[in-house]
């Protein structure tokens, strides 16, 4: 089997677009003829191209060394292609990782911006609610409730005054009623006494005395009946007025009770409103704390991704440095190979 040797220029490129890094490569063929050997040896040592004998052994050694160097060069080429493929794979992975990290970073920025907007929204809403609460406390509690309280107090005072007036009126009616009873008794006693006193003082004969007694008796009875009717009418009138005043007093007490119940309901509504505002304030504060926690988690996740990217960058840098060391070793071997050819 024969071998031909092809010398490539130092700036030639490898197959598969792999840079040669100034290597000198040899391509083995299927056969190397003796004429090619002699031609190669003649190019290296022109003065010994036609010599025979002891130099043949040296030529065979040179050819074997050249073949070994060609094989070593092929091995280095394959190694370089392998490392170039691995490097391209690492670069592709690094690019994909950068794109993924960029997309994640953009998503995190968007989520962080949304969280900030939500936090700012709730903060503004909380500030607005605080202002509204303050305004409601200053206006509603001080004006509405205070005005209503003053109205209720005025109504209570008016009702109490009406009740006092009605009670005084009832007392006056009771006093008049008692006076009427005493007057009725006094009139009856006075008529009886006056009748018998007149009877004892006037000396009349029997006939005149009988007529006068009948007349006095009739007049006294009529006067008593009239006075009784007057007193009964006055008594019934006072009784009806008293019943009317009692009914009015009962209605006034019921109105006072309704006003007190309304005041109680107003106080309960005030407490419920204050409780509702406190709950809303606590809810807004809780939502604000949750948004702050979400922002913190997003920041931690962003920091974690940055650390992972830094670690990947360091790892890739380390691998590239190792690749550069191996390329330097390959270049050193190539230089040694060229020096060996030049020496031989």
Backbone torsions as a table, in degrees:
resi	resn	phi	psi	omega
1	UNK	NA	135.8	-179.0
2	UNK	-111.2	158.8	-177.1
3	UNK	-133.8	135.4	174.0
4	UNK	-107.0	146.7	-176.9
5	UNK	-114.4	130.2	178.5
6	UNK	-118.1	119.5	178.3
7	UNK	-89.7	121.6	178.0
8	UNK	-99.4	149.3	177.0
9	UNK	-66.8	155.3	-173.8
10	UNK	-69.6	-19.1	-179.0
11	UNK	-101.7	15.6	179.1
12	UNK	-75.1	153.9	-179.6
13	UNK	-98.1	152.4	179.1
14	UNK	-81.2	167.9	174.5
15	UNK	-70.8	162.2	-177.6
16	UNK	63.4	26.2	177.6
17	UNK	59.4	34.8	178.1
18	UNK	-97.9	124.3	-179.4
19	UNK	-66.7	144.5	-176.6
20	UNK	-83.1	-17.4	-177.3
21	UNK	56.0	42.3	177.3
22	UNK	62.0	28.5	173.1
23	UNK	-79.2	156.8	172.8
24	UNK	-111.3	117.3	-175.2
25	UNK	-110.6	152.4	176.9
26	UNK	-124.1	138.4	-179.6
27	UNK	-108.5	116.7	177.3
28	UNK	-73.1	146.9	175.9
29	UNK	-114.2	179.7	-176.5
30	UNK	-71.5	-27.0	-179.3
31	UNK	-147.6	147.5	176.8
32	UNK	-123.8	116.5	-176.5
33	UNK	-82.6	158.8	176.8
34	UNK	-64.3	-32.7	178.4
35	UNK	-64.1	-39.2	177.1
36	UNK	-64.6	-39.7	177.7
37	UNK	-59.5	-48.6	-178.8
38	UNK	-62.4	-38.5	179.6
39	UNK	-64.3	-41.8	179.8
40	UNK	-66.5	-43.6	179.6
41	UNK	-65.6	-36.1	178.2
42	UNK	-65.1	-34.7	177.7
43	UNK	-70.2	-33.3	-179.9
44	UNK	-77.9	-46.8	-179.7
45	UNK	-128.5	87.3	-176.2
46	UNK	-62.5	-32.0	-176.9
47	UNK	-74.3	-13.5	-177.8
48	UNK	-114.6	16.7	-176.2
49	UNK	-66.2	-30.7	-175.8
50	UNK	-105.7	4.5	-177.9
51	UNK	-78.6	154.9	-178.5
52	UNK	-126.9	175.5	172.0
53	UNK	94.7	-124.1	-172.6
54	UNK	-66.0	-19.4	-177.0
55	UNK	-76.2	-16.0	-178.6
56	UNK	-64.4	-39.5	179.2
57	UNK	-62.3	-40.0	178.9
58	UNK	-66.7	-38.9	178.8
59	UNK	-64.0	-41.0	178.3
60	UNK	-62.9	-40.5	177.8
61	UNK	-62.2	-40.0	179.3
62	UNK	-64.2	-43.0	179.8
63	UNK	-63.7	-43.0	177.9
64	UNK	-61.4	-40.2	179.3
65	UNK	-66.2	-39.8	178.0
66	UNK	-63.2	-43.0	179.1
67	UNK	-62.4	-42.8	177.5
68	UNK	-61.3	-41.5	178.6
69	UNK	-65.3	-36.9	176.9
70	UNK	-63.3	-43.5	177.9
71	UNK	-62.8	-43.2	178.8
72	UNK	-62.9	-38.8	178.1
73	UNK	-64.3	-40.8	176.3
74	UNK	-62.0	-42.0	178.3
75	UNK	-62.1	-43.5	178.0
76	UNK	-63.8	-37.8	178.1
77	UNK	-62.9	-46.9	177.9
78	UNK	-61.9	-40.3	177.8
79	UNK	-62.8	-42.6	178.7
80	UNK	-63.3	-41.8	177.4
81	UNK	-61.9	-42.5	179.5
82	UNK	-61.8	-48.2	-179.8
83	UNK	-66.0	-34.7	176.8
84	UNK	-65.0	-40.4	176.8
85	UNK	-63.5	-44.6	178.6
86	UNK	-62.5	-42.0	179.9
87	UNK	-63.4	-43.0	177.0
88	UNK	-61.3	-38.9	177.7
89	UNK	-64.0	-43.6	178.0
90	UNK	-62.9	-41.2	179.1
91	UNK	-64.0	-41.2	177.8
92	UNK	-63.2	-44.7	177.9
93	UNK	-61.9	-41.5	179.6
94	UNK	-64.4	-40.5	178.0
95	UNK	-64.0	-44.8	177.7
96	UNK	-61.1	-41.3	179.9
97	UNK	-64.9	-40.2	177.5
98	UNK	-63.0	-43.3	178.9
99	UNK	-64.3	-42.9	177.9
100	UNK	-62.3	-44.2	178.7
101	UNK	-64.4	-37.7	178.4
102	UNK	-63.3	-43.5	178.3
103	UNK	-64.2	-44.0	178.0
104	UNK	-62.6	-40.2	179.1
105	UNK	-64.1	-39.9	177.7
106	UNK	-64.5	-42.5	178.1
107	UNK	-62.7	-42.1	179.6
108	UNK	-64.5	-40.4	177.9
109	UNK	-62.8	-42.1	179.1
110	UNK	-63.4	-46.8	178.9
111	UNK	-62.5	-39.7	179.0
112	UNK	-64.4	-40.3	178.4
113	UNK	-65.6	-41.7	177.3
114	UNK	-62.5	-43.6	179.1
115	UNK	-61.7	-41.3	178.0
116	UNK	-63.0	-41.3	178.8
117	UNK	-63.8	-41.1	178.6
118	UNK	-64.3	-43.3	178.8
119	UNK	-62.1	-44.3	178.4
120	UNK	-63.9	-38.1	178.2
121	UNK	-62.3	-49.3	179.8
122	UNK	-66.0	-33.4	178.2
123	UNK	-65.8	-44.6	177.1
124	UNK	-65.0	-40.7	178.4
125	UNK	-62.8	-41.3	178.8
126	UNK	-64.0	-42.3	178.4
127	UNK	-63.7	-40.0	178.2
128	UNK	-64.8	-43.1	179.3
129	UNK	-64.2	-37.9	177.0
130	UNK	-62.6	-43.7	178.2
131	UNK	-63.4	-42.0	178.0
132	UNK	-64.1	-41.3	178.0
133	UNK	-61.3	-42.5	179.3
134	UNK	-64.7	-42.7	178.7
135	UNK	-64.8	-40.6	178.7
136	UNK	-64.5	-41.0	178.1
137	UNK	-64.6	-40.1	-177.2
138	UNK	-74.9	-38.7	-176.3
139	UNK	-91.5	-53.3	-174.5
140	UNK	-67.6	-53.1	-176.4
141	UNK	-67.6	-36.0	-175.1
142	UNK	-86.1	-35.6	-176.3
143	UNK	-95.0	-56.7	-175.1
144	UNK	-66.4	-57.8	-177.1
145	UNK	-66.2	-40.6	178.9
146	UNK	-64.6	-42.7	177.2
147	UNK	-63.4	-41.5	178.1
148	UNK	-66.0	-37.7	177.5
149	UNK	-63.6	-42.1	177.8
150	UNK	-64.0	-40.5	177.0
151	UNK	-61.5	-44.3	178.9
152	UNK	-63.4	-40.9	178.4
153	UNK	-64.0	-40.5	177.1
154	UNK	-64.3	-41.5	177.9
155	UNK	-63.7	-41.8	178.0
156	UNK	-61.4	-44.3	179.3
157	UNK	-62.0	-42.4	179.2
158	UNK	-63.9	-42.6	178.8
159	UNK	-63.6	-42.6	179.0
160	UNK	-63.8	-38.1	177.0
161	UNK	-65.0	-41.6	177.9
162	UNK	-64.2	-40.6	178.5
163	UNK	-63.2	-42.8	178.7
164	UNK	-62.6	-42.7	179.1
165	UNK	-63.9	-41.8	178.5
166	UNK	-64.3	-41.3	178.2
167	UNK	-63.2	-40.5	176.5
168	UNK	-63.7	-40.6	178.6
169	UNK	-64.0	-41.4	178.4
170	UNK	-64.2	-40.7	177.3
171	UNK	-61.9	-41.9	178.1
172	UNK	-63.1	-40.9	178.5
173	UNK	-65.0	-42.2	176.8
174	UNK	-60.8	-40.3	178.5
175	UNK	-64.9	-41.7	177.1
176	UNK	-64.4	-40.0	178.9
177	UNK	-62.7	-43.9	177.7
178	UNK	-63.9	-38.6	178.4
179	UNK	-65.2	-39.0	178.5
180	UNK	-64.2	-42.1	177.5
181	UNK	-61.7	-44.5	178.4
182	UNK	-64.0	-40.4	179.6
183	UNK	-63.9	-41.3	178.7
184	UNK	-61.6	-44.2	177.7
185	UNK	-65.5	-39.4	-179.3
186	UNK	-66.0	-42.1	179.1
187	UNK	-63.5	-42.2	178.7
188	UNK	-62.6	-43.3	179.3
189	UNK	-66.9	-39.0	-179.5
190	UNK	-65.1	-42.5	-179.7
191	UNK	-64.8	-39.0	-180.0
192	UNK	-66.1	-46.1	-179.1
193	UNK	-66.2	-42.1	-179.0
194	UNK	-65.0	-36.2	179.8
195	UNK	-64.2	-48.7	-178.0
196	UNK	-72.9	-28.9	176.8
197	UNK	-68.8	-41.0	176.7
198	UNK	-65.6	-35.6	-179.8
199	UNK	-66.1	-38.0	-178.2
200	UNK	-79.1	-27.0	-174.5
201	UNK	-85.5	-33.2	-174.2
202	UNK	-93.3	118.3	175.8
203	UNK	-84.2	106.2	-178.1
204	UNK	-120.4	158.3	175.8
205	UNK	-75.6	177.3	-172.2
206	UNK	-69.3	-40.7	-177.9
207	UNK	-71.0	-48.7	178.6
208	UNK	-62.8	-37.1	178.6
209	UNK	-63.8	-39.5	179.1
210	UNK	-66.8	-42.0	179.1
211	UNK	-66.0	-42.0	179.7
212	UNK	-65.2	-39.0	178.5
213	UNK	-62.2	-42.2	179.2
214	UNK	-64.6	-42.3	-180.0
215	UNK	-64.6	-47.8	179.3
216	UNK	-62.3	-39.3	-179.5
217	UNK	-64.5	-43.3	179.8
218	UNK	-66.1	-45.3	-179.7
219	UNK	-64.5	-41.0	179.2
220	UNK	-63.9	-38.2	179.7
221	UNK	-67.6	-42.1	178.7
222	UNK	-64.8	-43.2	178.4
223	UNK	-62.4	-40.5	179.5
224	UNK	-66.0	-40.1	179.5
225	UNK	-65.0	-41.0	179.5
226	UNK	-64.1	-46.7	-180.0
227	UNK	-63.4	-38.0	178.9
228	UNK	-64.5	-42.0	179.0
229	UNK	-65.1	-41.6	178.5
230	UNK	-62.1	-46.8	-179.8
231	UNK	-65.8	-37.1	178.6
232	UNK	-65.6	-42.2	178.2
233	UNK	-62.4	-46.3	179.1
234	UNK	-63.0	-39.4	179.1
235	UNK	-64.8	-44.7	178.5
236	UNK	-63.3	-39.4	178.5
237	UNK	-63.3	-45.0	178.2
238	UNK	-63.7	-38.5	179.8
239	UNK	-64.5	-44.3	178.4
240	UNK	-63.5	-42.3	179.3
241	UNK	-64.7	-37.2	177.0
242	UNK	-64.2	-43.6	177.2
243	UNK	-61.6	-40.9	178.4
244	UNK	-62.7	-42.7	178.4
245	UNK	-67.0	-35.9	176.0
246	UNK	-63.4	-42.9	177.7
247	UNK	-63.1	-42.2	179.0
248	UNK	-64.9	-37.9	176.7
249	UNK	-64.1	-40.2	177.9
250	UNK	-63.9	-44.5	178.1
251	UNK	-62.3	-39.8	179.0
252	UNK	-64.0	-40.8	177.3
253	UNK	-64.3	-39.1	177.8
254	UNK	-65.4	-42.1	177.0
255	UNK	-62.2	-40.5	177.3
256	UNK	-62.9	-39.6	177.9
257	UNK	-64.1	-41.6	178.0
258	UNK	-63.5	-41.1	178.7
259	UNK	-63.2	-41.3	177.8
260	UNK	-64.3	-41.3	176.9
261	UNK	-64.2	-40.3	177.4
262	UNK	-63.0	-40.4	176.9
263	UNK	-63.2	-39.0	178.4
264	UNK	-65.1	-43.5	178.2
265	UNK	-63.4	-38.2	178.2
266	UNK	-62.3	-41.6	177.1
267	UNK	-64.1	-41.5	178.5
268	UNK	-64.0	-42.6	177.6
269	UNK	-62.7	-37.5	177.7
270	UNK	-63.1	-43.5	178.9
271	UNK	-65.7	-40.9	178.4
272	UNK	-63.8	-42.0	178.7
273	UNK	-63.8	-42.4	178.3
274	UNK	-64.2	-41.0	178.2
275	UNK	-63.7	-41.9	179.0
276	UNK	-63.0	-42.5	178.9
277	UNK	-65.5	-38.5	177.2
278	UNK	-64.7	-42.1	178.3
279	UNK	-63.4	-41.8	178.3
280	UNK	-63.5	-39.1	178.5
281	UNK	-64.3	-44.1	178.9
282	UNK	-65.2	-38.9	179.1
283	UNK	-63.9	-44.3	178.5
284	UNK	-63.2	-39.4	178.2
285	UNK	-65.4	-39.4	177.9
286	UNK	-64.5	-45.0	178.0
287	UNK	-61.4	-38.4	178.8
288	UNK	-65.2	-40.1	177.5
289	UNK	-65.7	-39.6	177.9
290	UNK	-63.7	-42.3	178.1
291	UNK	-63.7	-38.6	176.9
292	UNK	-64.4	-38.4	177.7
293	UNK	-65.5	-40.7	178.0
294	UNK	-62.9	-42.4	177.7
295	UNK	-61.6	-41.0	179.5
296	UNK	-65.2	-42.2	178.1
297	UNK	-62.8	-41.0	178.0
298	UNK	-64.4	-40.3	177.3
299	UNK	-64.4	-41.4	177.7
300	UNK	-63.2	-41.9	179.3
301	UNK	-64.9	-40.7	177.4
302	UNK	-62.9	-42.3	177.6
303	UNK	-63.5	-39.8	179.1
304	UNK	-63.8	-42.8	178.4
305	UNK	-64.9	-37.4	176.8
306	UNK	-63.5	-41.6	178.2
307	UNK	-64.2	-41.6	177.9
308	UNK	-62.6	-42.4	178.7
309	UNK	-63.6	-39.5	177.9
310	UNK	-62.8	-43.1	178.7
311	UNK	-63.0	-42.3	178.5
312	UNK	-63.7	-40.6	178.2
313	UNK	-62.5	-42.9	178.2
314	UNK	-64.1	-41.1	179.3
315	UNK	-63.9	-44.0	179.6
316	UNK	-66.2	-38.8	177.6
317	UNK	-61.8	-41.8	178.5
318	UNK	-62.4	-43.4	179.8
319	UNK	-65.5	-38.6	178.6
320	UNK	-66.7	-36.9	176.0
321	UNK	-63.8	-42.2	176.5
322	UNK	-61.4	-39.5	178.5
323	UNK	-63.7	-40.7	178.3
324	UNK	-63.8	-37.4	177.2
325	UNK	-63.3	-43.1	-179.6
326	UNK	-66.8	-38.6	176.5
327	UNK	-63.2	-38.5	177.3
328	UNK	-63.5	-40.3	176.9
329	UNK	-62.2	-41.5	178.6
330	UNK	-63.9	-41.3	177.8
331	UNK	-62.7	-38.3	177.8
332	UNK	-63.2	-42.6	177.5
333	UNK	-63.7	-39.0	179.0
334	UNK	-63.9	-41.0	178.6
335	UNK	-63.8	-42.5	177.7
336	UNK	-61.0	-40.9	179.0
337	UNK	-61.9	-44.8	179.3
338	UNK	-64.5	-40.0	177.5
339	UNK	-63.3	-40.0	179.6
340	UNK	-62.9	-41.1	179.2
341	UNK	-65.6	-41.8	-179.5
342	UNK	-65.1	-39.3	-179.7
343	UNK	-66.4	-43.2	-178.4
344	UNK	-73.1	NA	NA
